[in-house]
Each structure stands twice: as C-alpha cells, then as structure tokens.
Amino acid sequence: MAKYVVVHTPVDAKIYAGDTFPNFAKECAEAFTRETFCEYTWSWGGGTSALCQWEAPDEQTLIEFFAIRKTQVPINGIYPLSITDWAAAQ
C-alpha cells in the first residue's frame, strides 16, 4: 500500500470555521476502507491549514474518494510520501 500526503490550505480560512471541516473529516472517516484511510493529520494556523497522511492503492483512488464527499474542502495537492524515522536512524 502506498502513502500519500494530502495538502489542505484554503485561501479563505472561513472554510475551516464552524462545521465545514469537522463535517468533512467525519464524512471521510465514515467512508474509510481497509485500503483507503487517513492515518494522521497535522494542522496549523489556528486550524486553517492541514496535511493529512493517507494510505491508498494509488493517487486516483484518493481523487475519487474526495470527489464523492458531500462536504468539500480545498485540496491543493496529493503527493507520494516517504517517511524517515529519524529516532530509529540514530
């Protein structure tokens, strides 16, 4: 299974205000499968931007996953991810 990082950095911070992002996150979590799911999310700027680490068979699977969500938030990019465990490397 491949790992990807999905970047959410909206131009309008109001997208993350109120219920929009929590609704999107809940909807995604309810649709996770054994092959397509988010492992971690990092956010900054008072929660106005986020990076999400996903497991998925391929990038197209993620594109289709997000396209059918009822609640939409901006996705600025989906990128293949490699991880270095610096603590383990010492």
C-alpha positions as CSV (number, residue, x, y, z in Angstrom):
1,M,0.0,0.0,0.0
2,A,1.3,3.5,-0.8
3,K,1.4,6.5,1.4
4,Y,0.3,10.0,0.3
5,V,0.2,13.4,1.9
6,V,-2.9,15.5,1.1
7,V,-2.5,19.3,1.5
8,H,-5.5,21.4,2.5
9,T,-4.6,25.1,2.5
10,P,-7.7,27.2,1.7
11,V,-7.4,30.7,0.5
12,D,-10.4,31.5,2.7
13,A,-9.9,30.5,6.3
14,K,-13.7,30.6,6.8
15,I,-13.8,27.2,5.1
16,Y,-12.4,25.7,8.3
17,A,-14.6,27.8,10.6
18,G,-17.8,26.3,12.0
19,D,-18.8,22.8,11.0
20,T,-17.3,22.6,7.5
21,F,-14.0,20.8,8.2
22,P,-15.4,18.7,11.1
23,N,-18.2,17.5,8.8
24,F,-15.7,16.7,6.0
25,A,-13.5,14.8,8.4
26,K,-16.4,12.8,9.9
27,E,-17.7,12.0,6.4
28,C,-14.2,10.8,5.3
29,A,-13.7,8.7,8.5
30,E,-17.1,7.0,7.9
31,A,-16.0,6.1,4.4
32,F,-12.6,4.7,5.2
33,T,-11.9,1.2,3.8
34,R,-9.2,-1.3,4.6
35,E,-7.2,0.1,1.7
36,T,-8.0,3.8,1.8
37,F,-7.8,5.7,5.1
38,C,-6.2,8.7,6.8
39,E,-3.5,7.8,9.3
40,Y,-2.6,11.3,10.7
41,T,-3.5,14.9,10.3
42,W,-1.3,17.9,11.2
43,S,-2.8,21.4,11.3
44,W,-1.5,24.9,11.8
45,G,-2.6,28.5,11.6
46,G,-5.4,28.0,14.1
47,G,-6.6,25.0,12.2
48,T,-6.8,26.9,8.9
49,S,-4.5,24.5,7.1
50,A,-3.8,20.8,7.3
51,L,-1.6,18.0,6.0
52,C,-3.1,14.5,6.1
53,Q,-1.2,11.3,5.7
54,W,-3.1,8.7,3.8
55,E,-2.8,5.0,2.8
56,A,-4.3,4.2,-0.6
57,P,-3.7,1.9,-3.5
58,D,-2.9,4.9,-5.8
59,E,-3.5,8.6,-6.2
60,Q,-6.5,8.1,-8.5
61,T,-8.3,6.3,-5.6
62,L,-7.8,9.3,-3.4
63,I,-9.0,11.7,-6.1
64,E,-12.2,9.6,-6.5
65,F,-12.6,9.3,-2.7
66,F,-12.6,13.1,-2.2
67,A,-14.7,13.8,-5.3
68,I,-17.7,11.9,-3.9
69,R,-17.7,13.6,-0.5
70,K,-20.9,15.6,0.2
71,T,-18.8,18.2,2.1
72,Q,-16.0,19.6,0.0
73,V,-12.8,21.4,1.2
74,P,-9.9,22.6,-0.9
75,I,-7.3,20.1,-1.8
76,N,-4.1,21.8,-3.0
77,G,-2.2,18.6,-3.8
78,I,-1.8,14.9,-3.4
79,Y,1.8,13.8,-3.2
80,P,3.6,10.4,-2.8
81,L,5.1,10.2,0.7
82,S,8.2,8.6,2.1
83,I,8.9,8.6,5.8
84,T,12.2,8.7,7.6
85,D,12.1,7.7,11.2
86,W,15.0,9.8,12.5
87,A,14.7,8.5,16.0
88,A,15.2,4.9,14.7
89,A,18.0,6.0,12.5
90,Q,20.2,7.1,15.4
